[in-house]
Amino acid sequence: MIEELHPAFQTEFEQVLARNPGEREFHQAVFEVMLSLTPIAGTHPEYASWSILQRVCEPERQIIFRVPWVDDQGTVHINRGFRVEFNSAIGPYKGGLRFHPSVNLSIVKFLGFEQIFKNALTGLPIGGGKGGSDFDPKGRSDLEIMRFCQSFMTELYRHIGEYTDVPAGDIGVGGRELGYLFGQYKRITNRYESAVLTGKGLPWGGSQVRTEATGYGTVFFADEMLKANGRSLEGKRAVVSGSGNVAIYAVEKIHQLGGKVIACSDSGGYIVDEAGLDLDLLKEIKEVRRGRLTEYAEARGGAVRHITDGSIWDVPCEVALPCATQNELPEAGAKALIANGVELVAEGANMPTTPDAAKLLVQAGVLYAPGKASNAGGVATSALEMQQNASRDSWSFEKTEARLQHIMETIHHDCMETADKYGDPGNYVMGANLGGYLRVADAMVAMGVI
Ligand code: GLU
């Protein structure tokens, strides 16, 4: 693995392995960025003399805390809370909170590391951070969720703030959780500090389009990729993994742009609906009932297959959007997609494609966008929410969506330009990693060794 890196970065990577033992996902995320830096090896002596790469790989601050809470039966539970404040060179730390049993320091660090470059790509003044807990919200009552969120914020509040660190949602954290978190922050601090969290509800400082933004943005980005290659989404069959917030609004935008989504998934399996997914039904089951996809199959009767073995990537399609979680699209999935003639893969989730799978897609000539570029619409709209909060304003849906679309077009353009300039046209991975890195590195150089 390490020999794939330019010799100028191998020692740095060895240091990352030694300093962060066992953090597999974090190593994977760092490796991928270092690989993309090959074209600038030796070209920026100021980066080397100021140790920019070593500093980028070391979070500015990592907070780990106990989260005790009481369930409906009176039993005490202890979870672990995290906030990794990774890099604030271009703005306050910004990134979501994930509540999922798989959360550990490696996961939070890989997410926080990716967030640095993603946020830089948006062109907006936001640094990188991420947090969360190994709390499992599945099957918990509203009151249990509220008690957990209140306990979590009772520690987190002292570390965050409009000018310091601005959390938002991620897997397991949506409007309901952000409401409880914001309420507790407001109560403890006695401050109505709207821009301390994003993804808020519309009546209390939220932004139009924030809910839709990650999914919509991913599809806007995919559309740009197709257009740049003289193609379009019109009439294309799409597969979208996941069925959470990102997936649902990716499906919605694909349908609006003339494509047809025929499959989506949850942790219990996947459904194939050849007629095109019924979005109202999907939203009712996932957003209102917080139910399972088996309910979708039951409601649609024999027309829909619910499959519990195999993989969603076996479903033939032209467009594939992994919108569930990290490493969900492995080598076998990439092989199946390629064999079935996939044209484009754009990541709605963070790091969903394994390195081997990504390599296969690129070698096969599939248009492939990494999440740092294609899913940046969520955090970009969070930054628009911060802007609205700062000016005590709220914009219309149309204005906000137009801003989002323009941001995604600009990210696409910048990635293409960077890839062209550094000798690998069409390589979105290099374009995104290197483009984001250069912005952060230049700001770090300007600010000296801090
Ligand atoms: N969790 C989202 C992401 O992965 C959004 C973060 C935010 O809005 O701050 O980018």
Boltz pocket constraint, residues with backbone or C-beta under 6 A from the ligand:
constraints:
  - pocket:
      binder: B
      contacts: [[A, 94], [A, 95], [A, 96], [A, 97], [A, 166], [A, 167], [A, 168], [A, 169], [A, 170], [A, 171], [A, 198], [A, 350], [A, 375], [A, 376], [A, 378], [A, 379], [A, 380], [A, 382]]
      max_distance: 6.0
